[in-house]
């Protein structure tokens, strides 16, 4: 199955570079240089024979902010959105992720990183045929993290690790979005409940406990990463 990607980016050079790189990977590319072009392509793509599987969205566009396309995209269930932007503002990143963007990359970024994030986003939206994650294993031999979401068993290397129910629920939430950033609000809502969205100190406390139990050096985590001001990301560890 050929996956169709809509790239909305006004920088002509970057658009051409990304378009060529993604086409080489086998993606079918549609490109838009403005908000209005992007919107028109999306409307056209609402027809079943012209579906779009993923959107790569720049924010600074000549006729407006890419953010307004997110609302339109949210109605298209199953179509992940990766935001690419030169903006570093943490507040906006958080808002975009909470509004339904799957991930963001701050320019300049490498093609390999973009491709990896795209694969993760597509996997999580079930565009490729894959069962829901029930087990997650990653890390170097001897310190391989093995998390079984069905039996609630967690091991590091050969050693079983005991987690409290809250620690496990937090870890499980990150496993379900492995590779993707999960915002503070998403974590607090899903693990503690909607009334706890301001309690970010819970996250600092419990992430500290998880790192102490799971990371070789909790002060230099390799898998349970902090996205400053935004949230946390569980990444595949070094395989060597
Ligand atoms: Ca731009």
Boltz pocket constraint, residues with backbone or C-beta under 6 A from the ligand:
constraints:
  - pocket:
      binder: B
      contacts: [[A, 9], [A, 10], [A, 11], [A, 58], [A, 59], [A, 60], [A, 61]]
      max_distance: 6.0
